[in-house]
């Protein structure tokens, strides 16, 4: 049973590493493809287009930046990594059920 729990642990760690690397790559890709309107410059720290005259920050409007942001959201807590706690609970519950069912036989 401990080997199975260890395998689940390694799987969860691998998923977490995959999600983090994916988020970093998608964020950097979005930052490199961001294009702002005239007289605006892109600030990677705030991920906004800034204008020196009025100071009103806006989002870039090009499709590459928008799509990378959407994909980042899908990898984040509202997407793939949001399912991790449910997967952990189901896997551990199945292990306990199989352990107790196996003892009866």
N, C-alpha and C positions, 0 to 999 in steps of 0.2 A: 504494500500500500504506500510505503514511503517513496518507492521509486516512481509511482504514478504521480504523487504530489510533487516530487522533484521535477518531473517532466512538465507538469502544469506550470510550475514556477518558472522554469526556463522559457516556456512558451509565452508567458505573460511578460517577462523581461524582454524577450525578443520583439514582441508586439510594441512595447513601450519605446524601445530603441528605434524601431521602424517608424513609429508615429512622430517621434521627435525629429529624426533626420528628415522625414517628409515635410514636416512643418517648416524647418529651417530652409530646406531647398526651395519650397514653394514661396516662402516669404522673400527670399533673396531673388528668385526669378521674377516675382511681381515687382520688387523694387527696381530691378534692372530694366523692366519693360514699361515702367510708368511714364506716361507723357502728360504734360500739363498744358493748359491753355497759354496763350501769349501773355507775357509779363509775369508768369508764375514759375516758380522753381520747386522741384520736388525735394522734400526733406525726408530722408530715410528714417530718422529718429522718430518722427511723429507719423510717418506714412501719409502725409498730406501735401498738397500743393500750396505753397505759401506765396503771397504777394507782399512785396516790401512796402507798397504804398498804403493799402487799406488793412493789411494784417488779417484778412478773412481767410482761414484755411478751407480748402475744398478737397474732395477726393479726385484722384485722376479718373478720367472717363474712358480710357481705352479698354478694349475688350480683354487684352492679355492681363492687365492688372486686376480687372473685375473678376475674371475667371480664376486667377491664382488665389484671390481672397476667398472666393466661394469654396474652392478645393481645400484651402486651409481650414475653413469652418467645418467642412465635412470630415476632416481628419481629427479635429479638435473635440472638445467635450460634447458638442451637439451631434457628432457623427460616430465614427468608428471607435474612438477611445471611450465614448459614452457607454458602449456595450460591455466593456471589460468587467465591471463589477457584476453584471448579470451572468456573464460567462463563468466567472470565478464561483459564484454561488451555485450555479447549476452543476458545475464540475465537482465541487466538493460534496454537494448533496447526493449526486450519483455515486460517488465513491463510498459514502457512508451507507447508502442503501445497498450497494453491491456487497459491501463488507458484511452487513447484518444478514442479508439474504444468503450469502455464501456460508455463514456459520450454521444455518439451519440444516444444510444438506450434508 
